[in-house]
Every structure is written in C-alpha cells, then in structure tokens.
Amino acid sequence: MSPPLATLPLAPAIGIGLLAGGAVGLLHFVGLRYTVRLLAAGRTGLALASQGLRVLLSALLLAALFHFGLAALLAGFAGFLVARHMLLRDRAATHAPPVREPRP
C-alpha cells in the first residue's frame, strides 16, 4: 500500500504545484482569450461551453493539488497567477499604445 500523497516532502510538492498550476493557468487564460473572441463574434453557446471547460479544468487541478497537500495547493495558485502575469505582460507588450513625446 502506498503512503498518502499529503506526506509528499515540501520541495516536490511545491514543484508539482508550480508546474501544474502554471500549465493549467496558461491553458485557462489562453482559453479566456478564445472565449472572449467567441462572445464578440456572437457565438454565445460555444463561448459558454468554453467557459465551462476552463472552469472545470481549473477546479479539477486545484482538487488534485489538494491531495498533494497545502504546499502544493498554494504553489498551484502561485503558478496560476504567474501564468496570468506572463500572458498579460506579453499582451501589453504587443498591444501597447504608441508613446507620445511631450511638446515643448
């Protein structure tokens, strides 16, 4: 019989949480961009399905990380937020308004 996952040492639990949270976070926020495009195109049914899938995937990840312990769960949240920050920073860099020079 294998030991419960909650007895996982701290470092591997944090590593698993960060990697899983980052990967699912990237999928979640790329999917959000897709969902918004669907809504803008008037495809509400498909957009709602996409939204449900994103939320379900994120919830399943957090439930799975809970079984690895609190450290893995918190690291998963952190990975999720790091993925969000990376995508927002990338989006801001590619869609930044032009810088205007002040007039003398």
N, CA, C and O atoms as a DFTB+ gen file, in Angstrom:
416 C
 N C O
     1  1       0.844      -1.181       0.000
     2  2       0.000       0.000       0.000
     3  2       0.884       1.237       0.000
     4  3       1.838       1.316       0.774
     5  1       0.579       2.200      -0.856
     6  2       1.393       3.408      -0.949
     7  2       0.946       4.427       0.097
     8  3      -0.220       4.450       0.493
     9  1       1.892       5.278       0.545
    10  2       1.527       6.296       1.525
    11  2       0.649       7.368       0.894
    12  3       0.678       7.549      -0.324
    13  1      -0.128       8.079       1.701
    14  2      -0.968       9.146       1.137
    15  2      -0.114      10.245       0.504
    16  3       1.017      10.489       0.924
    17  1      -0.666      10.887      -0.491
    18  2       0.077      11.924      -1.202
    19  2       0.392      13.125      -0.336
    20  3       1.345      13.852      -0.620
    21  1      -0.381      13.353       0.709
    22  2      -0.156      14.517       1.563
    23  2       1.153      14.420       2.321
    24  3       1.610      15.416       2.882
    25  1       1.773      13.241       2.354
    26  2       3.054      13.094       3.030
    27  2       4.218      13.391       2.098
    28  3       5.369      13.138       2.455
    29  1       3.950      13.914       0.933
    30  2       4.988      14.281      -0.023
    31  2       5.872      15.355       0.596
    32  3       5.352      16.288       1.209
    33  1       7.203      15.254       0.453
    34  2       8.081      16.301       1.000
    35  2       7.756      17.667       0.401
    36  3       7.149      17.768      -0.665
    37  1       8.171      18.703       1.103
    38  2       7.796      20.074       0.749
    39  2       8.281      20.483      -0.642
    40  3       7.498      21.011      -1.432
    41  1       9.549      20.251      -0.954
    42  2      10.097      20.711      -2.236
    43  2       9.397      20.062      -3.438
    44  3       9.007      20.779      -4.359
    45  1       9.222      18.737      -3.465
    46  2       8.493      18.174      -4.605
    47  2       7.036      18.636      -4.683
    48  3       6.499      18.811      -5.777
    49  1       6.401      18.832      -3.541
    50  2       5.013      19.299      -3.547
    51  2       4.927      20.693      -4.157
    52  3       4.017      20.982      -4.934
    53  1       5.871      21.549      -3.807
    54  2       5.882      22.909      -4.368
    55  2       6.184      22.856      -5.867
    56  3       5.558      23.569      -6.651
    57  1       7.137      22.020      -6.263
    58  2       7.469      21.893      -7.681
    59  2       6.294      21.397      -8.505
    60  3       5.998      21.934      -9.572
    61  1       5.630      20.370      -8.001
    62  2       4.452      19.837      -8.702
    63  2       3.376      20.908      -8.802
    64  3       2.760      21.076      -9.854
    65  1       3.149      21.630      -7.715
    66  2       2.127      22.677      -7.708
    67  2       2.434      23.787      -8.691
    68  3       1.557      24.218      -9.439
    69  1       3.685      24.258      -8.695
    70  2       4.054      25.345      -9.610
    71  2       3.925      24.925     -11.067
    72  3       3.387      25.668     -11.888
    73  1       4.417      23.740     -11.386
    74  2       4.347      23.284     -12.779
    75  2       2.907      23.050     -13.235
    76  3       2.503      23.495     -14.309
    77  1       2.149      22.352     -12.408
    78  2       0.763      22.074     -12.788
    79  2      -0.065      23.353     -12.835
    80  3      -0.848      23.553     -13.763
    81  1       0.106      24.219     -11.837
    82  2      -0.633      25.479     -11.812
    83  2      -0.272      26.376     -12.981
    84  3      -1.141      27.019     -13.569
    85  1       1.018      26.419     -13.322
    86  2       1.444      27.226     -14.467
    87  2       0.893      26.713     -15.779
    88  3       0.439      27.490     -16.620
    89  1       0.935      25.390     -15.954
    90  2       0.430      24.808     -17.200
    91  2      -1.073      25.017     -17.346
    92  3      -1.545      25.427     -18.406
    93  1      -1.821      24.739     -16.288
    94  2      -3.269      24.919     -16.358
    95  2      -3.619      26.409     -16.433
    96  3      -4.600      26.783     -17.075
    97  1      -2.827      27.252     -15.785
    98  2      -3.050      28.688     -15.879
    99  2      -2.878      29.199     -17.306
   100  3      -3.663      30.021     -17.778
   101  1      -1.846      28.705     -17.990
   102  2      -1.660      29.093     -19.392
   103  2      -2.850      28.653     -20.245
   104  3      -3.365      29.425     -21.055
   105  1      -3.275      27.417     -20.055
   106  2      -4.444      26.939     -20.803
   107  2      -5.686      27.761     -20.469
   108  3      -6.475      28.093     -21.354
   109  1      -5.853      28.085     -19.193
   110  2      -7.025      28.825     -18.742
   111  2      -7.091      30.210     -19.388
   112  3      -8.133      30.610     -19.907
   113  1      -5.988      30.928     -19.354
   114  2      -6.025      32.307     -19.838
   115  2      -5.932      32.414     -21.358
   116  3      -6.435      33.378     -21.933
   117  1      -5.306      31.454     -22.013
   118  2      -5.379      31.413     -23.482
   119  2      -6.813      31.076     -23.890
   120  3      -7.342      31.627     -24.855
   121  1      -7.430      30.164     -23.139
   122  2      -8.834      29.840     -23.386
   123  2      -9.751      31.020     -23.137
   124  3     -10.766      31.176     -23.815
   125  1      -9.402      31.847     -22.175
   126  2     -10.200      33.054     -21.909
   127  2     -10.179      33.987     -23.117
   128  3     -11.208      34.553     -23.489
   129  1      -9.022      34.143     -23.717
   130  2      -8.924      34.979     -24.924
   131  2      -9.816      34.407     -26.031
   132  3     -10.504      35.148     -26.734
   133  1      -9.793      33.089     -26.172
   134  2     -10.631      32.421     -27.175
   135  2     -12.112      32.618     -26.853
   136  3     -12.913      32.881     -27.750
   137  1     -12.478      32.492     -25.574
   138  2     -13.870      32.666     -25.157
   139  2     -14.365      34.073     -25.457
   140  3     -15.489      34.250     -25.929
   141  1     -13.541      35.066     -25.187
   142  2     -13.933      36.455     -25.450
   143  2     -14.119      36.686     -26.944
   144  3     -15.038      37.394     -27.355
   145  1     -13.255      36.094     -27.752
   146  2     -13.413      36.228     -29.210
   147  2     -14.709      35.582     -29.685
   148  3     -15.382      36.105     -30.573
   149  1     -15.056      34.434     -29.086
   150  2     -16.321      33.791     -29.440
   151  2     -17.504      34.667     -29.060
   152  3     -18.453      34.803     -29.832
   153  1     -17.451      35.255     -27.883
   154  2     -18.541      36.145     -27.461
   155  2     -18.654      37.346     -28.382
   156  3     -19.757      37.755     -28.744
   157  1     -17.519      37.909     -28.761
   158  2     -17.536      39.075     -29.654
   159  2     -18.095      38.721     -31.026
   160  3     -18.675      39.571     -31.702
   161  1     -17.920      37.471     -31.438
   162  2     -18.426      37.031     -32.736
   163  2     -19.892      36.605     -32.661
   164  3     -20.487      36.253     -33.679
   165  1     -20.478      36.637     -31.457
   166  2     -21.875      36.280     -31.311
   167  2     -22.126      34.788     -31.156
   168  3     -23.270      34.348     -31.264
   169  1     -21.107      34.015     -30.912
   170  2     -21.243      32.563     -30.760
   171  2     -21.341      32.223     -29.276
   172  3     -20.427      31.642     -28.692
   173  1     -22.466      32.596     -28.685
   174  2     -22.655      32.508     -27.244
   175  2     -22.620      31.080     -26.725
   176  3     -22.016      30.827     -25.684
   177  1     -23.241      30.156     -27.408
   178  2     -23.276      28.767     -26.959
   179  2     -21.887      28.159     -26.847
   180  3     -21.558      27.520     -25.848
   181  1     -21.080      28.359     -27.873
   182  2     -19.720      27.839     -27.863
   183  2     -18.874      28.558     -26.814
   184  3     -18.012      27.945     -26.184
   185  1     -19.118      29.846     -26.627
   186  2     -18.382      30.606     -25.608
   187  2     -18.709      30.095     -24.209
   188  3     -17.819      29.983     -23.366
   189  1     -19.973      29.786     -23.956
   190  2     -20.349      29.243     -22.648
   191  2     -19.746      27.868     -22.420
   192  3     -19.334      27.547     -21.305
   193  1     -19.692      27.059     -23.458
   194  2     -19.058      25.748     -23.346
   195  2     -17.564      25.887     -23.049
   196  3     -17.012      25.150     -22.233
   197  1     -16.931      26.825     -23.711
   198  2     -15.515      27.080     -23.477
   199  2     -15.280      27.558     -22.043
   200  3     -14.327      27.138     -21.387
   201  1     -16.146      28.426     -21.574
   202  2     -16.047      28.928     -20.204
   203  2     -16.197      27.784     -19.198
   204  3     -15.425      27.680     -18.245
   205  1     -17.183      26.940     -19.418
   206  2     -17.397      25.808     -18.519
   207  2     -16.209      24.862     -18.494
   208  3     -15.825      24.377     -17.430
   209  1     -15.624      24.595     -19.652
   210  2     -14.465      23.720     -19.737
   211  2     -13.270      24.318     -18.997
   212  3     -12.561      23.606     -18.287
   213  1     -13.046      25.616     -19.159
   214  2     -11.931      26.276     -18.467
   215  2     -12.098      26.199     -16.956
   216  3     -11.149      25.882     -16.241
   217  1     -13.294      26.485     -16.472
   218  2     -13.548      26.461     -15.034
   219  2     -13.425      25.040     -14.492
   220  3     -12.854      24.827     -13.422
   221  1     -13.959      24.072     -15.226
   222  2     -13.880      22.681     -14.791
   223  2     -12.437      22.208     -14.712
   224  3     -12.054      21.566     -13.733
   225  1     -11.635      22.509     -15.714
   226  2     -10.236      22.105     -15.725
   227  2      -9.478      22.727     -14.555
   228  3      -8.687      22.050     -13.898
   229  1      -9.713      24.001     -14.296
   230  2      -9.040      24.675     -13.183
   231  2      -9.468      24.096     -11.843
   232  3      -8.636      23.906     -10.955
   233  1     -10.741      23.817     -11.690
   234  2     -11.237      23.240     -10.441
   235  2     -10.681      21.835     -10.220
   236  3     -10.333      21.476      -9.096
   237  1     -10.598      21.044     -11.282
   238  2     -10.031      19.707     -11.156
   239  2      -8.561      19.760     -10.767
   240  3      -8.099      18.940      -9.973
   241  1      -7.827      20.713     -11.318
   242  2      -6.425      20.858     -10.943
   243  2      -6.294      21.172      -9.461
   244  3      -5.497      20.549      -8.760
   245  1      -7.069      22.129      -8.984
   246  2      -6.964      22.518      -7.576
   247  2      -7.390      21.386      -6.657
   248  3      -6.809      21.204      -5.587
   249  1      -8.388      20.630      -7.059
   250  2      -8.810      19.477      -6.258
   251  2      -7.708      18.419      -6.229
   252  3      -7.465      17.806      -5.190
   253  1      -7.045      18.201      -7.361
   254  2      -5.954      17.224      -7.401
   255  2      -4.773      17.694      -6.559
   256  3      -4.162      16.900      -5.843
   257  1      -4.452      18.983      -6.645
   258  2      -3.329      19.506      -5.859
   259  2      -3.611      19.452      -4.364
   260  3      -2.685      19.337      -3.562
   261  1      -4.861      19.533      -3.990
   262  2      -5.226      19.441      -2.578
   263  2      -4.780      18.103      -1.991
   264  3      -4.433      18.024      -0.813
   265  1      -4.790      17.058      -2.807
   266  2      -4.384      15.734      -2.339
   267  2      -2.872      15.627      -2.128
   268  3      -2.403      14.723      -1.436
   269  1      -2.113      16.548      -2.723
   270  2      -0.669      16.583      -2.508
   271  2      -0.298      17.402      -1.271
   272  3       0.858      17.389      -0.848
   273  1      -1.248      18.101      -0.700
   274  2      -1.002      18.885       0.500
   275  2      -1.212      20.371       0.264
   276  3      -1.381      20.828      -0.866
   277  1      -1.196      21.108       1.360
   278  2      -1.435      22.546       1.304
   279  2      -0.343      23.276       0.528
   280  3      -0.629      24.229      -0.197
   281  1       0.904      22.836       0.676
   282  2       2.004      23.490      -0.044
   283  2       1.807      23.372      -1.555
   284  3       2.024      24.338      -2.288
   285  1       1.401      22.201      -2.018
   286  2       1.170      22.012      -3.453
   287  2      -0.001      22.864      -3.926
   288  3       0.045      23.433      -5.017
   289  1      -1.045      22.954      -3.114
   290  2      -2.208      23.755      -3.483
   291  2      -1.839      25.235      -3.597
   292  3      -2.210      25.896      -4.567
   293  1      -1.116      25.747      -2.617
   294  2      -0.709      27.158      -2.654
   295  2       0.268      27.425      -3.796
   296  3       0.204      28.473      -4.439
   297  1       1.163      26.490      -4.046
   298  2       2.077      26.647      -5.177
   299  2       1.314      26.597      -6.503
   300  3       1.687      27.276      -7.460
   301  1       0.256      25.800      -6.561
   302  2      -0.577      25.764      -7.763
   303  2      -1.254      27.094      -8.018
   304  3      -1.327      27.556      -9.157
   305  1      -1.755      27.714      -6.943
   306  2      -2.321      29.062      -7.076
   307  2      -1.264      30.038      -7.579
   308  3      -1.529      30.863      -8.454
   309  1      -0.066      29.932      -7.015
   310  2       1.019      30.825      -7.431
   311  2       1.369      30.606      -8.897
   312  3       1.557      31.573      -9.634
   313  1       1.460      29.352      -9.333
   314  2       1.743      29.063     -10.739
   315  2       0.659      29.596     -11.655
   316  3       0.945      30.088     -12.746
   317  1      -0.573      29.498     -11.216
   318  2      -1.702      30.019     -11.975
   319  2      -1.562      31.535     -12.158
   320  3      -1.761      32.057     -13.255
   321  1      -1.218      32.229     -11.076
   322  2      -1.064      33.682     -11.141
   323  2       0.162      34.096     -11.945
   324  3       0.134      35.122     -12.625
   325  1       1.233      33.316     -11.879
   326  2       2.416      33.611     -12.688
   327  2       2.075      33.479     -14.172
   328  3       2.505      34.298     -14.984
   329  1       1.310      32.460     -14.521
   330  2       0.891      32.295     -15.923
   331  2       0.050      33.485     -16.364
   332  3       0.216      33.987     -17.476
   333  1      -0.843      33.934     -15.504
   334  2      -1.679      35.103     -15.823
   335  2      -0.810      36.336     -16.048
   336  3      -1.011      37.085     -17.004
   337  1       0.152      36.534     -15.161
   338  2       1.034      37.692     -15.278
   339  2       1.846      37.635     -16.577
   340  3       2.007      38.651     -17.253
   341  1       2.354      36.452     -16.922
   342  2       3.137      36.316     -18.148
   343  2       2.308      36.649     -19.376
   344  3       2.773      37.360     -20.267
   345  1       1.086      36.143     -19.431
   346  2       0.239      36.406     -20.595
   347  2      -0.188      37.863     -20.670
   348  3      -0.260      38.430     -21.760
   349  1      -0.473      38.477     -19.530
   350  2      -0.841      39.889     -19.547
   351  2       0.335      40.767     -19.946
   352  3       0.163      41.736     -20.686
   353  1       1.517      40.438     -19.467
   354  2       2.700      41.214     -19.821
   355  2       2.992      41.075     -21.305
   356  3       3.340      42.054     -21.967
   357  1       2.852      39.859     -21.833
   358  2       3.057      39.620     -23.257
   359  2       2.029      40.394     -24.081
   360  3       2.366      40.987     -25.106
   361  1       0.798      40.383     -23.635
   362  2      -0.277      41.091     -24.344
   363  2      -0.048      42.601     -24.315
   364  3      -0.269      43.283     -25.316
   365  1       0.390      43.119     -23.179
   366  2       0.635      44.561     -23.067
   367  2       1.810      44.981     -23.936
   368  3       1.799      46.071     -24.508
   369  1       2.823      44.129     -24.042
   370  2       3.993      44.469     -24.845
   371  2       3.663      44.494     -26.331
   372  3       4.216      45.306     -27.072
   373  1       2.774      43.620     -26.773
   374  2       2.462      43.570     -28.196
   375  2       1.350      44.535     -28.591
   376  3       1.199      44.846     -29.772
   377  1       0.570      45.014     -27.625
   378  2      -0.543      45.904     -27.939
   379  2      -0.445      47.229     -27.193
   380  3      -1.463      47.857     -26.900
   381  1       0.749      47.645     -26.892
   382  2       0.930      48.910     -26.174
   383  2       0.661      50.081     -27.118
   384  3       1.033      50.039     -28.290
   385  1       0.018      51.117     -26.604
   386  2      -0.193      52.292     -27.458
   387  2       1.141      52.985     -27.724
   388  3       2.068      52.884     -26.920
   389  1       1.236      53.682     -28.841
   390  2       2.500      54.361     -29.136
   391  2       2.781      55.440     -28.094
   392  3       1.872      56.095     -27.584
   393  1       4.047      55.601     -27.800
   394  2       4.470      56.604     -26.823
   395  2       4.547      57.955     -27.505
   396  3       5.189      58.096     -28.546
   397  1       3.893      58.948     -26.921
   398  2       3.913      60.288     -27.490
   399  2       4.960      61.121     -26.765
   400  3       5.072      61.100     -25.540
   401  1       5.699      61.834     -27.548
   402  2       6.704      62.737     -26.974
   403  2       5.986      64.019     -26.541
   404  3       5.141      64.534     -27.274
   405  1       6.314      64.527     -25.371
   406  2       5.677      65.770     -24.941
   407  2       6.142      66.939     -25.817
   408  3       7.297      67.010     -26.239
   409  1       5.214      67.835     -26.069
   410  2       5.546      69.017     -26.870
   411  2       6.159      70.084     -25.994
   412  3       5.709      70.311     -24.871
   413  1       7.183      70.740     -26.506
   414  2       7.831      71.805     -25.698
   415  2       6.999      73.050     -25.587
   416  3       7.414      74.014     -24.945
